[in-house]
Each structure stands twice: as structure tokens, then as C-alpha cells.
Amino acid sequence: MNVIFKSILKDELVSFMEFIKVSSTDCRKYKSTMSSLDSFLYAEGLNEKKIDAQQIKRWLDGSDTHISTKKDKLSQVKKFSIYLSTLGIPSSLPELPRYASEFKPYVFSEDEMVQIFETTDDFILTNPHSRIAAEFPVLIRILYGCGLRLGEAAALAWDDIDLASGVITVKTAKNKKQRIVPMSEELTRILKLYNASACFHGQKHGFLFTKNNGERRSKGAYWCIFNRILNEIGIKNPQNTKHGSHGPCIHSLRHTFTLRSLLKAESEGRSFMESVPFLSTYLGHEGLRETDKYLKARHELYVESHAVIADYTRDVFPQEV
């Protein structure tokens, strides 16, 4: 459905959207933003071809959205502003204040992890002929033991696993960046047993986690099973999808791995300054600030270590306001 622009900048908006269609994958987002801006300029009665910082600020202030969303919209309008400048049309934009992320990852306690493993392992007893009952305990241990994203683990094939050296090659990774992930001896042993089981008979190809017909399962199926486990062991308010609240969920296993790894390094005498860059690379993060989000975990579980973490992140990651 094409947007009908009606402000004095309607022609420029049409030509700008034509440019976006062939140069951006976020065409629908631009369409929504530009339509909103056009309606605002039309309502304001703009009678001169220009946009200024005060107009854009009024438009943003009239939107009841999170500041991160406003920053995204402003980024899109910035491209339109540059486009107007090439046409000789005056334009200026306001600055939005930087903000501190409200994201607080859920990290499972040691007792919760014990209950998760026990409940997951019991699946095979209650569902002896279920393939997913056999594979889910292995998937959980990979997520917890290597800090992989669910999509990365679900896409693993036996070609990606070097059982001799205990190394995983993550090929289907976020940001399209492959990486090498060493495993612990115990996880390597578990994967050897899993590979030798009746499901695979030592095969060297194919996916680790599949339906009976060989097709990969959806990530949503794993989310549902894990949330069922959380409910069964009494962990309240599980997060239903990755777009929901920041409650306990299957992705929390990655958060747990991250914080536990840093605390282990601390207990062994390695400083956070030494450990964080290596862990950030191991996790496949694009930068240290992405890793920083994982450190804002449950203070009631790690009271003593949070003082150390806070001192470290205060120097390495300047606080945004």
C-alpha cells in the first residue's frame, strides 16, 4: 500500500521513499516514520520547503514512545534531511539525550540450574520414545556450557563439531560472524555419548537437533518447552517470547554463562580487564558495550561481586544520561 503524502514536502518525500526502496531493508519503517512526519508538517501548516530542529523536536515529543524508538526515527529523518540538503532545501535536526539501557538480564541461581537440569533429564524417563526428550538435555547443556544463542545452537550440524579436540565452529551466527567455541571436557564427553546414541549411530553429518523427519525445529518450540520447565520448578513469570519482558527464559542461560564465567575468572585471580575482551569475542559480541549489558544481573545473587563489576564497568563503559 502506497503512502499518500500531503505536506508541502510531499514531492520530496515521494522521491526519497523511492530511493529508500532500492537502498534499504527497512523500507516499512521509513514509510511509517515519513508518513507520521508528513502528517505532522501538514497539521502544522508548513508553507515553506524546509524542516528545522524545533519542528522535529515537537514531532518527536508528540510521540508516546520509548526514547530508543525516537532515536531510531530521528536517524531515519536524518537521512531525509541529508537528502533535502542535496536539493538545496534548508534542514536541521535536534539532538536527543543519550540514555542508559533498562535491560537487566535474568541469571539463574545455582539451585535453579540444578532443578532445570534435573527436570530436563527426567523428560527421557516420562517420554522414552520422544526424540526431543533425548535432545533437549543436550541442547540445554550447550546453551549453558558455551553461552551460545539459541539460534546458533539449534543450527549446529555434526560437521561443526570437532569431538576430538572439543571445539564447536559456529557458522550460523548473529552479524554473520563465524567463531570458534571451545567446550569443556564434560560437555565434549556428553556430545560424544549423544553422537553414539541410537539417534545418530556415530554419524558425521546432519543437524544435532531435528524432528523425526530430519527437519530442524523452530526456536519457538524450544522456548515453549523451556518455559514449561520453569513453570514446573516454580520459577515465576517466564518470558514468553524474546520480544517480551526481560524475565527468565531460555536466553537467560546465555546470561548465566556470561556472569558465571566472569565470576570464575575473578575467583581465579584474573581481572575483569583481562577477561571481558576474551569473553566478548567468545560470545560473538560486536563490542564490549554489548557484553556490558549482561553484567547487570540479579544483585541478590551476587552481592559481593557486583561491587567489583560496578567498579570495572564505570571505567570501561562511560554511563549515558
N, C-alpha and C positions, 0 to 999 in steps of 0.2 A: 504494500500500500504506500503510495507516494504522499509525502507531506506537502500541503499547500501553504506556502509562506505568504504573509500579507503585510509585513512591515516594510518600511522604506528600503530595507536592505534585502528584500525578497530575491531579487535577481542574483545578488552576490551569494546569498545562502544556497540558492539552487546550483550555481556553478561550483561552489565549494563542496557541496554534497556529491556532485558528480566526480570531483577529484578524490573525495574520500572513498567512494565506491571502488575505485581501482587501486587505492594505495593503503587501505586499512582493513583489518579483520574485524574491527569494532564498529562497523557501519551503523548497526542498530542503535548503539549507544550514542553515536554522534547525531543520529536522526532525532532521538529523544531530547538530547541537550539543545540542539539547534531549534527544534520546534518550540521548546519552552522559552528559549531566549527570544525568538521571533514574536511569540505571543506577548511577552513582557514589553518588548520595544514598541509593539503595535498599541498595547494598552496605555503606554506612557505617552503616546502621540509623537514619537520621534519624527521630526520633519527635515532632518539633515543627515546625510550619509556619514555617520561617524559612530563610534562607541567609546565611552570613556570609563575610567575606573569607578567612578561613583555610580554610574548606571549598573555596571556589572555587580558591584557590591550590593546594591539594592535588590537586584535579581537573586543573588545567592542568599541574602538574608531572608528573602521571602520563601525560601525552600526549607521545609522542616525535615532536614536530612542530616546525617552524621557529617562531621567536618571532613572525614576521609572521602565521602561521596562528593562533597563540594569541591575538594581539591581535584578530584577526577574531572568534574565538569569544567573547572577552571582551566585544567590542562587542555581540554578539547577546545574551549573558547580561545585559548592562547594560539592554537593553530589557525583558527579563523581570523584572529587579529593579525597574525603574520600575513595571511592571505590578503586581507584588506589593505595592509601596508604596501603590498606589491602593486595594488591597484591605485595607490595614492590616496586612500581613504584613511583619515586620522583614526587611531585607536590606541587605547591604553587600558591596562588591567590592574586590579588591586592585588595586594599580597594577602594571603591567608596565613594566620599564625600556625606554626608547627604544633603538633600535638603529640602527647605521649600515648602509646598504644595501650588500650584497655585489656588486651589479650592476656589472660592468666591461665597457663596450661594446667590441666589436671594431672597430677602424678600419683600413681598408685603406691600405697604403703607396702612394706614387706609382707604384712599379714594379708593384704588384699591380693597380692601377686600369688601367694601360696594358695589361696582359695580359688583364684582364677585357674591356676594350673590343675588343681585337683578336680574342679568341676569339668574342665575341658577334657581331662584324661578319662573321666567317667563316661563320656559320650560313647566310647567304643564298647563299654560294658552294657549300656542300655540300648545301643543301636549297632549290634555286631556286624551287620551286613551293609551298613551305610558307609559309602566312600568318604563323605565329608566328615564323618565321625573319626575316621582314621587320619585324615589330612589336617583337620583343624588344630589339633595339639601341636603339630609340626609348624604350621603357619604362625601360631601364637609365639612359639619359641624363636622363630626367625625375626619376627617383629620386635620382640623384647630383647633378643640377644644381639641383634645387629642394628636396631634403630631404623630399619627400612620403612619407607612409606608403604601403605597397603597396596597401592597400585604397582609398586616396584616388586613387592614380594609375590603378588598374585600373577605377575607376568613371567616369573622365573621359569626357565627351562633347564633340563639336566645339562645341556651344553654350557650353561652359565656357571655350573658348579664344579669346582675342582676339588673332589673329595680327597685326593692325595695330599694336597697342600692346605686344604681347609680355607679356600678363598672363593668368594662369590664375585662375579662380574655383573654389575647392574647395568644392563643395556637400555632398558625402558625406564629412563629416569626423568624427573622434572627438569625443565630447562634444557632437555636433550643433551645432558652431560653424563656420559658413561663414567663409572668409577669402580675401583677395586675395593671390596669389603672383606677383610679377614674375619674368620669366625673363631670362636673359642674351640678348644679340643672337644668339649662336651657336646656342643651343637654340631660339630663335624661328625661325631660318633652317632648322634641321633639321625642325621641325614643319611649316613651310610646304612643304618638299620632300615630307615624308611625306603631307601632305594632298593634294598634287598627283599622288601616285603612282597606279599602276593600281588600288590597293586602294580609293581613295576618289574620285578624279577631281574633287577640289575640293569635295566635299560639305560641308555646313554643319551636318548633324545626324547623330545616331547615335554610338555609342561609338568611341573611338580603338582599343581593343584587343578583338577579338572572334574567335570561331570563324568558320568559313566560313558557318555558318547565321545569323550575326548575334548569337548569344548570347555573353554575357560568359564568359570562362574563370574557373575557380576560382583563388583565390590559391595553393592547393596546387600547381597546375600550374606556376606561376612559380617557386615555391620549388624544385621538383624540377629545373627547367631550370637555375636559377642554381647549385644545388649540383653539378650535373653539370659546369658550367663551372669551379667551384672545384676539383673533383677533377682535371679535365683540366689545369689550370695548376699543380697541386701544392700547393694550399692545404689543409692537413690539417684533419681533424675538423670538417667543416662541420656547422652546426646543422640538424637535420632538420626541426624544426617550431619555431614561435615559442614553444612551451612547453618546449623542451628546454634544453640548456646555453647559456651565453652565448658560443658560438663564432661563427665567421664565417658570415654568412648574408645573404640579400638585404636584410634590415632594416639590416645594417651600412652600407649605402650612405647611409642617413639619418644614422647616427652619423658617418660620414666627412664628409658635407656640413657637419654642425654644427661639428665641430672645425676643419675647414679654413676655414670662414667666420670663426671667431673668430681663428685664426692670421693670416688675411689682414688682418683689421681691426687686429690688433696690429702687423703689419708696416707698415701704412699710418699708424700713429701714433694710432689710435683706441683708447681704453682699454676694458678689459673692462666696466667700469662703464657705459660708454656703449652698448656693443654688445649685451650679453646681453639686456636687456629687449626690444630690437627683434627680435633673433633668436628669442627665446622666442615672441613674437607671430607671427612669420613661420612658425614650426614648428607653431603651433596648440596650444602647451602651455597648460595651465590656470594654471601658476605657474612662478616661476623655479626652484623646487626640482626640478621635473621636467627642466628644462634642465640643471641641475647634474649629473644622473646621466650625461649624455652627455659630460661633460668628463673622466671618469675613464678615459681611453683608454690605449693601449699606450705606456708610458713609454719603451720602447726606440726608438720612432719620433720622439718629440718631447721629448727630454730637456730642452733649454733652455726651451721654452715651458711645461713642466709646473711649473716654479718660479713663473712668472707666474700660471698658473691656480690653483695651490695658495694663493698669497697672496690672490688675489681671492676664491676660494670660502670661505676661512677667515673672512673678514669678513662676507660676504653670507649664507652658509649656515652657521649655527652647527652644530657637529658634535654628533651624537646619540650617546649612550652606552647 
